[in-house]
Amino acid sequence: MPDFASPTPFIDDTRSVLPEWIDVNGHMNVACYLRAFDQSFDEAYAQIGITDEHMGSVGGTTFAAEMHITYQRELLLGDPLRIATQLLNFDTKRMHWMQCMYHRERGFLAATCEWLVLYVDIGRRRVGRMSEEMTRRLQALKEAHGQLPVPAEVGRRIDFSRRRGEGG
């Protein structure tokens, strides 16, 4: 059983911007931010027990229900990434996650991704209930991650009234 005593979020610092992620503008394509965020869930999911083995034995998996990505600064070919994954809340059927993508060497926030994830009974292809063991793990994780500051981007929405400058 993993130890969630530390308030540190899950960190993935194994990725860099790949050549196939670069678009015609010469920077990381928007779809590739989502790919990097999604792939960075692997370690968090492994520690809470949402694995291929879990899906095979219990039939439980997750589906994304909603997400909101913010793009803060562009990333270029080869830029090293650091993605922090933080659990904000959960119940027996849903999880609310926030991920922050940083330039690993320069430290700036490049993007964020806020997720509402559903726990799904894959056999029925319907929302299902997590096991008591999984909810205990998530509760321990929520308590640890609850010590972290909540990123300012949590709960953001598209809003024209918050313009930075004169617009048209």
Secondary structure, 3 states (H helix, E strand, C coil): CCCCCCCCCEEECCCECCHHHECCCCCECHHHHHHHHHHCHHHHHHHHCCCHHHHHHHCEEEEEEEEEEEECCCCCCCCEEEEEEEEEEECCCEEEEEEEEEECCCCCEEEEEEEEEEEEECCCCEECCCCHHHHHHHHHHHHHHCCCCCCCCCCCCCCHHHCCCCCC
